[in-house]
Amino acid sequence: MKAQIEEFKQHALKSYNADLEALMNHVLELGGLVEKQLDTAVQAMQSASVDKAQAARQLDRLINEVEQNTDQAAIRILARHQPAASDLRLIVSSLRIGIDLERIGDEVVKLARMVERFDRYGEVCVQLKAYPKFYELVEMARVMLKKALDAYARLDMQTAVELLEDEEKADAIYDEVMNIVIEDFNGQAQKDVRCFLEFVSAIKAVERATDHLANVGESVIYVINGRDVRSADHDMIESLRAQLERDED
């Protein structure tokens, strides 16, 4: 794996190396902001803090600006150096990852808005039966985000494959949460439908965030070996895991 990382650092032109490093740093800066935004939104959920929710939403503008900087850094490399092979894969994948991270930020905004609207609707909203299980899904997204940034920073195949496996686990948790929501909705004679609608929107937002994080794993795999594994199904994930185990032997 180290050799593959070094492959992007052996150009005769120092400016080329600097531009590639700048591109990756832009992506990692973007990821750090999304991580901060998600952590802030989770704190807002835990404390029912409208101020924290607003702080999470306000980070979205900065995230959009950094994502644009990532685009510009990639365009600069394409214009200056006409990259090919592995370098081109790195640039294309960095663009994809930047887009996925920005979209995760959009989904986190929906989580923050849920906190704000629950505050208006009343305490009954945070007493929904699925709320504790929902935290498991949110925590899975937080873990996956950390793994995604680590996989990209180190171009780590092992961690990239783990992201695809984690996304399958996230889907299972999502199904459990939705089943509890449906059971809770059907079991309440008097219910505030607004709470359920807002809650379901937030649940779907977090599930989509985990999809985007799986996309990051797929992009990292593409950088490393040129294999396009977008929309990987369970069999392909098992194949990737088996290949990793063979490589370790």
C-alpha positions as CSV (number, residue, x, y, z in Angstrom):
1,M,0.0,0.0,0.0
2,K,2.9,2.4,0.7
3,A,4.2,1.9,-2.8
4,Q,0.9,3.0,-4.2
5,I,0.9,6.1,-2.1
6,E,4.4,6.9,-3.1
7,E,3.4,6.6,-6.8
8,F,1.8,10.0,-6.5
9,K,4.9,11.6,-5.0
10,Q,7.6,10.7,-7.5
11,H,7.2,13.4,-10.2
12,A,10.2,15.3,-11.4
13,L,8.2,18.6,-11.3
14,K,7.9,19.7,-7.7
15,S,4.9,21.8,-8.7
16,Y,3.1,18.7,-9.8
17,N,3.7,17.0,-6.4
18,A,2.6,20.2,-4.7
19,D,-0.6,20.4,-6.7
20,L,-1.6,16.8,-6.0
21,E,-0.9,17.3,-2.3
22,A,-3.0,20.5,-2.4
23,L,-5.9,18.7,-4.0
24,M,-5.9,15.9,-1.3
25,N,-5.6,18.5,1.4
26,H,-8.6,20.3,0.1
27,V,-10.6,17.1,0.2
28,L,-9.4,16.3,3.7
29,E,-10.3,19.9,4.8
30,L,-13.7,19.4,3.4
31,G,-14.1,16.1,5.2
32,G,-13.0,17.7,8.5
33,L,-15.7,20.3,8.2
34,V,-18.3,17.7,7.5
35,E,-17.1,15.7,10.5
36,K,-17.4,18.9,12.6
37,Q,-20.9,19.6,11.2
38,L,-22.1,16.0,12.0
39,D,-20.6,16.1,15.5
40,T,-22.4,19.4,16.1
41,A,-25.7,18.1,14.8
42,V,-25.4,15.0,17.1
43,Q,-24.7,17.3,20.1
44,A,-27.8,19.3,19.1
45,M,-29.8,16.0,19.2
46,Q,-28.4,14.9,22.5
47,S,-29.1,18.2,24.2
48,A,-32.1,19.4,22.2
49,S,-30.1,22.5,21.5
50,V,-31.4,24.8,18.8
51,D,-28.2,26.9,19.0
52,K,-26.1,23.8,18.2
53,A,-28.5,22.9,15.4
54,Q,-28.2,26.4,13.9
55,A,-24.4,26.1,14.2
56,A,-24.4,22.9,12.2
57,R,-26.6,24.4,9.5
58,Q,-24.3,27.4,9.3
59,L,-21.3,25.2,8.5
60,D,-23.0,24.2,5.2
61,R,-22.0,27.4,3.5
62,L,-18.3,26.9,4.4
63,I,-18.5,23.3,3.2
64,N,-19.8,24.4,-0.1
65,E,-17.0,26.9,-0.5
66,V,-14.3,24.3,0.3
67,E,-15.9,21.9,-2.2
68,Q,-15.6,24.6,-4.9
69,N,-11.9,25.0,-3.9
70,T,-11.5,21.3,-4.5
71,D,-13.0,21.6,-8.0
72,Q,-10.6,24.4,-8.8
73,A,-7.6,22.5,-7.5
74,A,-8.5,19.6,-9.7
75,I,-9.0,21.8,-12.8
76,R,-5.6,23.5,-12.1
77,I,-3.9,20.1,-12.2
78,L,-5.6,19.1,-15.4
79,A,-4.7,22.4,-17.1
80,R,-1.1,22.4,-16.0
81,H,0.0,18.8,-16.1
82,Q,-2.3,16.8,-18.4
83,P,-2.2,13.8,-16.0
84,A,-2.6,10.2,-17.0
85,A,-3.0,6.7,-15.5
86,S,-2.9,6.6,-11.7
87,D,-2.7,10.4,-11.3
88,L,-5.9,10.9,-13.4
89,R,-7.6,8.3,-11.2
90,L,-6.6,10.2,-8.1
91,I,-7.9,13.5,-9.5
92,V,-11.2,12.0,-10.8
93,S,-11.8,10.2,-7.5
94,S,-11.0,13.3,-5.5
95,L,-13.6,15.2,-7.4
96,R,-16.2,12.4,-6.7
97,I,-15.3,12.3,-3.1
98,G,-15.6,16.1,-2.8
99,I,-19.1,15.9,-4.2
100,D,-20.1,13.0,-1.9
101,L,-18.8,14.9,1.2
102,E,-20.7,18.1,0.2
103,R,-23.9,16.0,-0.2
104,I,-23.3,14.5,3.2
105,G,-23.2,18.0,4.5
106,D,-26.6,18.7,2.9
107,E,-28.0,15.6,4.7
108,V,-26.6,16.7,8.0
109,V,-28.5,20.0,7.6
110,K,-31.8,18.0,7.6
111,L,-30.7,16.4,10.9
112,A,-30.2,19.9,12.4
113,R,-33.5,21.1,11.1
114,M,-35.2,18.1,12.8
115,V,-33.8,19.4,16.1
116,E,-35.1,22.9,15.4
117,R,-38.6,21.7,14.4
118,F,-38.9,19.3,17.3
119,D,-38.2,22.2,19.6
120,R,-41.2,24.0,18.1
121,Y,-43.5,20.9,18.0
122,G,-42.9,20.0,21.7
123,E,-41.3,17.3,23.9
124,V,-43.5,14.6,22.5
125,C,-41.3,14.3,19.4
126,V,-38.2,13.2,21.3
127,Q,-40.2,10.5,23.0
128,L,-40.7,8.5,19.8
129,K,-39.8,4.9,20.3
130,A,-37.3,4.7,17.5
131,Y,-35.2,7.6,18.7
132,P,-32.7,5.4,20.7
133,K,-32.2,3.1,17.7
134,F,-31.9,6.1,15.4
135,Y,-28.8,7.1,17.4
136,E,-27.2,3.8,16.4
137,L,-27.6,4.7,12.7
138,V,-26.2,8.2,13.3
139,E,-23.2,6.7,15.2
140,M,-22.6,4.3,12.3
141,A,-22.5,7.3,10.0
142,R,-20.0,9.0,12.3
143,V,-17.8,5.9,12.3
144,M,-18.0,5.6,8.6
145,L,-17.0,9.2,8.0
146,K,-13.9,8.8,10.1
147,K,-13.0,5.7,8.2
148,A,-13.7,7.4,4.8
149,L,-11.3,10.2,5.5
150,D,-8.7,7.8,6.8
151,A,-9.1,5.5,3.7
152,Y,-8.6,8.5,1.4
153,A,-5.7,10.0,3.3
154,R,-3.7,6.8,3.4
155,L,-5.2,5.2,0.2
156,D,-6.0,2.1,2.4
157,M,-7.8,-0.7,0.6
158,Q,-8.6,-2.5,3.9
159,T,-10.5,0.5,5.2
160,A,-12.2,1.2,1.9
161,V,-13.6,-2.3,1.8
162,E,-14.8,-1.9,5.4
163,L,-16.8,1.1,4.3
164,L,-18.7,-1.1,1.9
165,E,-19.3,-3.7,4.6
166,D,-20.4,-1.0,7.1
167,E,-22.9,0.4,4.6
168,E,-24.7,-3.0,4.5
169,K,-24.8,-2.9,8.3
170,A,-26.2,0.7,8.2
171,D,-28.9,-0.5,5.8
172,A,-29.9,-3.2,8.3
173,I,-30.1,-0.6,11.1
174,Y,-32.1,1.7,8.9
175,D,-34.7,-1.1,8.3
176,E,-34.9,-1.7,12.0
177,V,-35.5,2.0,12.7
178,M,-38.2,2.3,10.1
179,N,-40.0,-0.8,11.4
180,I,-40.1,0.7,14.9
181,V,-41.4,4.0,13.5
182,I,-44.2,2.2,11.6
183,E,-45.1,0.2,14.7
184,D,-45.1,3.3,16.9
185,F,-47.1,5.3,14.4
186,N,-49.8,2.6,14.1
187,G,-49.9,2.1,17.9
188,Q,-50.6,5.7,18.8
189,A,-54.2,6.7,19.0
190,Q,-53.3,10.4,19.4
191,K,-50.1,11.4,17.6
192,D,-48.5,14.5,16.1
193,V,-48.0,13.5,12.5
194,R,-45.5,16.4,12.1
195,C,-43.1,14.6,14.5
196,F,-43.2,11.4,12.4
197,L,-42.8,13.2,9.1
198,E,-39.8,15.2,10.3
199,F,-38.2,12.1,12.0
200,V,-38.6,10.0,8.9
201,S,-37.0,12.7,6.8
202,A,-34.0,12.8,9.2
203,I,-33.7,9.0,9.2
204,K,-33.6,8.9,5.4
205,A,-31.0,11.7,5.4
206,V,-28.6,9.7,7.6
207,E,-29.2,6.6,5.5
208,R,-28.3,8.6,2.4
209,A,-25.2,9.9,4.1
210,T,-24.0,6.3,4.7
211,D,-24.6,5.7,1.0
212,H,-22.3,8.6,0.1
213,L,-19.7,7.3,2.5
214,A,-19.8,3.9,0.8
215,N,-19.2,5.9,-2.5
216,V,-16.0,7.3,-0.9
217,G,-14.8,3.7,-0.3
218,E,-15.6,2.8,-3.9
219,S,-13.6,5.9,-5.1
220,V,-10.6,5.0,-3.0
221,I,-10.6,1.4,-4.4
222,Y,-10.7,2.9,-7.9
223,V,-7.6,5.1,-7.1
224,I,-5.7,2.1,-5.8
225,N,-6.3,-0.5,-8.4
226,G,-8.4,1.1,-11.2
227,R,-11.3,-1.2,-10.5
228,D,-14.7,0.4,-10.8
229,V,-16.8,-1.1,-8.0
230,R,-19.6,1.5,-8.0
231,S,-22.9,0.1,-6.8
232,A,-21.1,-2.9,-5.4
233,D,-23.5,-5.7,-4.3
234,H,-22.9,-8.2,-1.5
235,D,-21.1,-10.7,-3.8
236,M,-18.7,-8.1,-5.0
237,I,-18.0,-6.9,-1.5
238,E,-17.3,-10.5,-0.5
239,S,-15.0,-10.8,-3.5
240,L,-13.0,-7.7,-2.4
241,R,-12.7,-9.1,1.1
242,A,-11.5,-12.4,-0.2
243,Q,-8.9,-10.7,-2.3
244,L,-7.6,-8.7,0.6
245,E,-7.2,-11.9,2.7
246,R,-5.4,-13.6,-0.2
247,D,-3.0,-10.6,-0.5
248,E,-2.3,-10.8,3.3
249,D,-1.3,-14.5,2.9
